[in-house]
């Protein structure tokens, strides 16, 4: 059983898109998958066709001790894939938990009770480096970093890597970077090729060979509450995420 955290403090990196579509690919392979949406914006929740304001329970209820984690799991429209949804209530968790002992490990402790029910647990973290992201990091065993094929996307990498290092050293987190995946890639643009080159020079074997090409279908799928595999199975986006899934499994 693998717990994979998808993290990047920069918005627009393709983090949620990668988390949901990788999960959908695994589910289509008959793997039992749980998505955990720990982002108050609830993009992963919306992506699988669930309206955040209509959910009765969410991850917030787990953090404040109102519900056991198994009580917050709901099925998605994708067979073999469940989700623990998020909503705007989660945005207040960082303030409410500020004085709680062990607040960085709340999610890790909760996940222990359900992890044997799944083959993969995928955690979609917020675009920040606060308490919620720390919980996502510490709960996982592997980290996947989606990064937009843009010059400025490289600028935040050192801060992100330092946060991962601190989580390992100070909070005794048993985590490793499984890989970095380039998103919104367009091989016709020199900028995209330059970013790919710099990433490979800096991180070598940590960069996935699969690149997620810029594809309008990937942008459209969330508005229909579907994964790219279900919305446009023959698109470049679907092809790329199938290839990335095989690479992750290898």
C-alpha positions in Angstrom: 0.0 0.0 0.0 1.4 3.4 -1.1 0.5 6.8 0.2 1.5 9.5 -2.3 1.4 13.2 -1.5 1.1 15.6 -4.4 2.7 18.9 -3.5 3.7 22.3 -5.0 3.2 25.6 -3.2 2.7 27.3 -6.5 -0.8 27.4 -7.9 -1.4 26.3 -11.5 1.2 23.5 -11.4 -1.2 20.8 -12.3 -1.1 19.2 -8.9 -4.8 18.4 -8.5 -5.1 17.4 -12.2 -2.2 15.0 -11.7 -3.5 13.6 -8.4 -7.0 12.9 -9.7 -6.1 11.6 -13.1 -3.3 9.3 -11.8 -5.9 8.0 -9.3 -8.4 7.5 -12.1 -5.8 5.5 -14.1 -5.0 3.3 -11.1 -8.8 2.8 -10.5 -9.3 1.8 -14.1 -6.6 -0.8 -13.5 -8.8 -2.2 -10.7 -6.6 -0.8 -7.9 -8.5 0.3 -4.9 -7.8 4.1 -4.6 -8.6 6.7 -1.9 -8.2 10.4 -2.7 -7.8 12.7 0.3 -8.5 16.4 -0.5 -6.7 18.5 2.1 -7.0 21.7 0.1 -9.7 24.1 1.4 -10.3 25.1 -2.3 -11.7 21.6 -2.7 -10.5 21.3 -6.4 -10.0 17.5 -6.2 -13.5 17.2 -4.7 -15.0 19.2 -7.6 -12.9 17.3 -10.1 -14.7 14.0 -9.3 -18.1 15.6 -9.5 -18.8 16.4 -5.9 -20.1 19.8 -4.8 -18.2 20.8 -1.7 -21.1 22.8 -0.2 -23.3 19.8 -0.4 -21.1 17.3 1.6 -22.3 16.6 5.1 -18.9 15.6 6.4 -15.4 16.4 5.2 -11.7 16.2 6.3 -12.3 19.1 8.5 -14.5 17.0 10.8 -11.5 14.6 11.2 -9.1 17.3 12.2 -11.4 18.7 14.9 -12.2 15.3 16.2 -15.9 15.3 15.3 -15.8 12.3 13.0 -13.6 9.2 12.6 -11.9 9.2 9.2 -13.9 6.2 7.9 -17.1 8.2 8.4 -16.0 10.8 5.9 -15.2 8.5 3.0 -17.6 8.7 0.1 -17.6 7.0 -3.3 -16.7 8.9 -6.5 -18.2 8.4 -10.0 -15.1 6.4 -10.8 -15.4 2.7 -9.8 -12.8 1.5 -7.3 -12.1 5.1 -6.2 -13.3 6.9 -3.1 -12.6 10.3 -1.7 -12.5 12.2 1.6 -13.8 15.5 0.4 -12.8 19.0 1.4 -14.7 22.3 1.7 -14.1 25.8 2.9 -14.4 24.8 6.5 -10.9 23.3 6.3 -9.4 26.8 5.9 -10.0 27.5 9.6 -8.2 24.3 10.7 -4.8 25.9 10.8 -6.0 28.5 13.3 -8.1 26.1 15.4 -5.3 23.6 15.8 -2.5 26.0 16.5 -2.2 25.0 20.2 -2.8 21.3 19.7 0.1 18.9 20.5 1.1 16.8 17.5 -1.0 18.9 15.1 1.4 18.1 12.2 0.6 14.4 12.5 -3.2 14.4 12.8 -3.7 13.1 9.3 -1.0 10.4 9.6 -2.6 9.1 12.8 -6.1 9.1 11.2 -5.0 7.3 8.0 -3.6 4.4 10.0 -7.1 3.2 10.6 -8.0 2.8 7.0 -4.8 2.3 5.0 -5.2 -1.4 4.8 -8.5 -1.0 2.9 -6.7 0.5 -0.2 -3.9 -0.1 -2.6 -3.2 3.6 -3.0 -4.0 6.7 -1.0 -3.4 9.9 -2.9 -3.3 13.2 -1.0 -3.9 16.5 -2.8 -2.3 19.2 -0.8 -3.0 23.0 -0.8 -0.8 25.5 -2.8 1.0 26.6 0.3 3.5 25.4 2.9 1.4 25.6 6.0 0.0 23.2 8.6 -2.2 21.4 6.1 0.6 20.7 3.7 2.8 19.5 6.6 0.0 17.0 7.5 -0.1 15.9 3.9 3.7 15.4 3.7 4.0 13.5 7.0 1.1 11.2 6.2 2.6 10.1 3.0 5.4 7.8 2.1 6.1 9.1 -1.4 6.0 12.6 -2.8 5.2 13.6 -6.4 6.0 17.2 -7.4 4.1 18.4 -10.5 5.8 21.5 -11.9 4.6 23.7 -14.7 6.9 24.0 -17.7 7.6 27.7 -17.0 10.7 29.5 -15.8 9.2 30.9 -12.7 8.0 27.5 -11.6 11.6 26.6 -10.9 12.0 29.5 -8.5 10.0 27.9 -5.7 11.7 24.5 -5.9 14.4 25.3 -3.3 11.8 26.4 -0.7 9.7 23.4 -1.3 12.7 21.0 -1.0 13.8 22.8 2.2 10.3 22.2 3.6 10.5 18.5 2.8 14.0 18.4 4.4 12.7 20.0 7.6 9.8 17.6 7.7 12.2 14.7 7.5 14.6 16.0 10.1 12.5 17.8 12.7 9.3 15.8 12.5 10.8 12.4 11.8 8.8 12.0 8.5 9.6 8.9 6.6 9.1 10.3 3.1 11.0 10.4 -0.2 10.5 12.2 -3.4 9.2 9.6 -5.9 9.4 12.0 -8.8 9.0 15.3 -10.4 6.6 15.6 -13.3 6.5 18.3 -15.9 3.0 19.6 -16.8 1.6 22.0 -19.4 4.5 20.9 -21.6 4.7 22.1 -25.2 7.7 20.7 -27.1 7.3 23.5 -29.7 8.3 26.1 -27.1 12.0 26.7 -26.2 11.0 27.7 -22.7 9.4 24.3 -22.0 12.5 22.5 -23.3 14.8 24.8 -21.3 12.9 24.0 -18.1 13.0 20.3 -18.8 16.7 20.5 -19.4 17.4 22.4 -16.1 15.2 20.0 -14.1 17.1 17.0 -15.5 20.4 18.7 -14.8 19.4 19.4 -11.2 17.5 16.3 -10.2 18.6 13.7 -12.8 16.8 10.4 -12.0 14.0 12.1 -10.0 12.3 13.5 -13.1 9.7 11.3 -14.7 10.3 10.8 -18.4 6.6 11.2 -19.1 5.7 14.9 -19.6 2.1 16.0 -19.4 1.4 17.9 -22.6 -0.6 21.1 -22.6 -4.1 19.8 -23.6 -7.4 21.6 -23.6 -9.3 18.4 -22.7 -7.4 18.4 -19.3 -8.8 21.8 -18.6 -12.3 20.9 -19.6 -12.7 17.6 -17.7 -13.1 19.1 -14.1 -16.0 21.2 -15.2 -17.8 18.0 -16.1 -16.8 16.3 -12.8 -14.8 13.7 -14.7 -11.3 12.4 -15.0 -9.5 12.8 -18.3 -9.7 9.0 -18.7 -13.5 9.1 -18.6 -14.0 12.5 -20.3 -11.6 12.2 -23.3 -10.0 8.7 -23.2 -8.2 9.2 -26.6 -6.8 12.7 -25.8 -3.2 13.5 -25.3 -4.0 14.1 -21.7 -5.3 10.6 -21.2 -2.4 9.1 -23.1 0.1 11.0 -20.9 -1.5 10.1 -17.6 -1.7 6.4 -18.6 2.0 6.6 -19.4 2.8 8.4 -16.1 0.8 5.8 -14.2 2.8 3.0 -15.7 6.0 4.9 -14.8 4.9 5.4 -11.2 4.0 1.7 -10.8 7.4 0.7 -12.2 
